[in-house]
Amino acid sequence: MAHQLTDADFAEKTAKGHVLIDLYADWCGPCKMMAPIIDEISQEYEGKIAVYKLDVDQNQETPGKFGVSSIPVLVFMNDGEEVGRAVGFQSKDDLEDKFKELGWL
């Protein structure tokens, strides 16, 4: 299961390694559709890719820094730097293709 992330611990938890962050809101339909996919990715790639969820309603600083204007947004980070982004619903295959493109798999 993906771990929750907050504005307060964002920098610390995303500083090292391959990180996928799901910026979502509880009221967002496509976000709800993505939730089981994010959890599956989190379990399948545990130890290779850190997977976090960040609620944009409760943590507004981080989405502001990333210029998020619609959700869901998936941010791909490597050692604290953004290396990719996907907006809207993404299938598991889409995510795995992005991981391969980034050289994570």
C-alpha positions as CSV (number, residue, x, y, z in Angstrom):
1,M,0.0,0.0,0.0
2,A,1.3,3.5,-0.8
3,H,2.4,5.6,2.1
4,Q,0.9,9.0,2.9
5,L,3.0,12.1,2.3
6,T,2.6,15.6,3.7
7,D,4.0,19.0,3.0
8,A,6.1,18.6,6.2
9,D,7.9,15.4,5.2
10,F,7.9,15.8,1.4
11,A,11.5,16.8,1.0
12,E,12.9,14.2,3.4
13,K,11.0,11.3,1.9
14,T,11.6,12.1,-1.8
15,A,15.3,13.0,-1.5
16,K,16.7,9.6,-2.4
17,G,16.0,7.0,-5.0
18,H,13.1,6.5,-7.4
19,V,9.9,8.0,-6.1
20,L,6.4,8.0,-7.5
21,I,4.0,10.5,-6.0
22,D,0.2,10.4,-6.6
23,L,-1.3,13.9,-5.9
24,Y,-5.0,13.3,-5.3
25,A,-8.2,14.3,-3.5
26,D,-10.8,12.1,-1.9
27,W,-13.6,13.7,-4.0
28,C,-11.8,13.1,-7.4
29,G,-13.4,10.3,-9.5
30,P,-10.3,9.5,-11.6
31,C,-8.2,9.6,-8.4
32,K,-10.4,6.9,-6.9
33,M,-10.0,4.8,-10.0
34,M,-6.2,5.1,-9.7
35,A,-6.0,4.2,-6.0
36,P,-6.0,0.4,-6.5
37,I,-3.4,0.7,-9.3
38,I,-1.2,2.9,-7.1
39,D,-1.4,0.4,-4.3
40,E,-0.6,-2.5,-6.6
41,I,2.4,-0.7,-8.0
42,S,3.5,0.1,-4.4
43,Q,3.5,-3.6,-3.5
44,E,4.9,-4.9,-6.7
45,Y,7.9,-2.6,-6.8
46,E,8.6,-2.3,-3.1
47,G,12.3,-1.8,-2.5
48,K,12.8,-0.4,-6.1
49,I,10.3,2.5,-6.2
50,A,9.0,4.4,-3.3
51,V,5.3,5.1,-3.8
52,Y,3.5,8.0,-1.9
53,K,0.1,9.6,-2.0
54,L,-0.3,13.3,-1.2
55,D,-3.8,14.7,-0.5
56,V,-3.9,18.1,-2.2
57,D,-6.7,19.4,0.0
58,Q,-4.8,18.8,3.2
59,N,-1.4,19.7,1.8
60,Q,-1.6,22.7,-0.5
61,E,2.1,23.9,-0.3
62,T,3.6,21.0,-2.4
63,P,1.0,21.1,-5.2
64,G,1.5,24.8,-5.4
65,K,5.3,24.4,-5.8
66,F,4.7,21.8,-8.6
67,G,2.2,24.0,-10.4
68,V,-0.6,21.4,-10.1
69,S,-3.8,22.7,-11.6
70,S,-5.7,19.4,-12.1
71,I,-5.7,16.0,-10.5
72,P,-4.7,13.2,-10.5
73,V,-1.1,14.1,-11.1
74,L,1.7,11.6,-10.9
75,V,5.1,13.0,-10.3
76,F,8.2,10.8,-11.0
77,M,11.3,11.8,-9.0
78,N,14.8,10.6,-8.8
79,D,17.0,11.7,-5.9
80,G,14.8,14.6,-5.1
81,E,14.4,16.0,-8.7
82,E,11.3,15.7,-10.9
83,V,12.1,13.6,-13.9
84,G,8.6,13.1,-15.3
85,R,4.9,13.8,-14.8
86,A,1.6,12.3,-15.9
87,V,-1.8,14.0,-15.6
88,G,-5.1,12.2,-15.5
89,F,-5.9,8.5,-15.1
90,Q,-3.0,6.2,-15.9
91,S,-3.2,2.4,-16.3
92,K,-0.7,0.1,-14.7
93,D,0.8,-0.5,-18.2
94,D,1.2,3.2,-18.7
95,L,3.0,3.5,-15.4
96,E,5.3,0.6,-16.1
97,D,6.1,2.0,-19.5
98,K,7.1,5.3,-17.9
99,F,9.3,3.4,-15.4
100,K,11.0,1.6,-18.3
101,E,11.4,4.9,-20.1
102,L,13.1,6.4,-17.0
103,G,15.4,3.3,-16.7
104,W,13.8,2.3,-13.4
105,L,12.9,-1.2,-14.6
